[in-house]
Amino acid sequence: SQMMGSLDANVDNKIEPSELKGPLAGLKAKFAELDTNHDGVLDAAELAKAMPSRRMARAKAETPDL
């Protein structure tokens, strides 16, 4: 995915905690929870599971209350 490619600094198709920078640095605090297979890295499936909640939270924050 585009997100994986933009985060994967060492191009190994896995995201290490040190690769989480900028707006996604906050995921470091939940890294152990997101790493469902406990291998120390996030694969594409684990990253995809983490991202929908971030998109929904951002959309909710950007939507004005009516």
N, C-alpha and C positions, 0 to 999 in steps of 0.2 A: 504494500500500500504506500501511498504518498507519505503518510505520517511516519511509517517505519523507515522509509528511505531518508527522510529529512532528519531523523533522530539518530540513526545508526552510523555514528562517526567512523567506526572501524569496519563497516560493511561486512558484518558477519551474520546478518539477519536476526540479530538479537539486540535488545536494549539493556544495557547495564545501567545501574544507578548513576554513574558518572556521566552518562550521555543525556540525562534528563536536565535540560537547561531552559532558561527563559520561563515562559508561562507554564511549562510542564514540570518545572523543578518541584512544584508542590506534590507531585506524585511520589517523590522519594519517601515521604512520610508514610505512604501506604504501599510501598514497594513489596514488602513481605506478604501483604494481603493479596496484591495483584499477581504475584508470582505463584500461581496455583499449583504448579508442579515442583516448586521449591528447588529450582536448579540455579538460582542466583541471577537469572536474566529474564527479561520479558520477551516472549516470542510474539509473532503477529497476532495470534488468537488472544493471548492475554492482553496485549495492548488494545486490541479492538474492544474487548470487554470493558476496559478502563475508559475509553474515549466517549461512548454514548452518554455517560453520566455527566461528563465535563461539558459536552455540547448542550445538553438539556439545561444544565445549570447556567451556562452563559446565555442561552436564549431566554431563559426566565429572567435573568438580570437585565437583559436588554429590552424586554417587553414592558411597556408602561402599564401601570395599573389603570383600569378603566372604572 
